[in-house]
Amino acid sequence: MSDTPVNLNRVRKDKARAAKKARADENAAKFGRSKAQSKLDEARKSRATRILDLHRRDPDAPSGDETDP
């Protein structure tokens, strides 16, 4: 054993933190996307919408899939 006393609460909390971090990393690998990927997708979607609106015949028409019967 070592000469210095060990704070068991700190050891318990460190172990819990490590387990929580491991589970978070596992979930991020399964489901998550990085912030850069999210921003890139948002920028692409915004650009596609803008280009589509620029090619509209009637610029005052609202964008969307609504059609008048």
Buried (B, 14 or more C-beta within 10 A) or exposed (E): EEEEEEEEEEEEEEEEEEEEEEEEEEEEEEEEEEEEEEEEEEEEEEEEEEEEEEEEEEEEEEEEEEEEE
